[in-house]
């Protein structure tokens, strides 16, 4: 049941983030990132996108590894599954 909630909420956040992305305040980008983080444990193409981003950006990868222990379990699962 929690997995379905995460997928629905992640999808809504991602789509809403795309809608508000053109606004001058970066709320859209934040919503997209949170939506992808919620979707990644369950959807393999999203995992591949995040894994590619982590490979290309070593600083992002290092920060995710460092902050992993402070994140909620669903985000920890995402960080583990998308390790390059």
Secondary structure, DSSP 8 states (H G I E B T S, - for coil): -HHHHHHHHHHHHHHHHHHHTTSSSTHHHHHHHHHHHHHHTT-HHHHHHHHHHHHH-HHHHHHHHHHGGGS-HHHHHHHHHT--
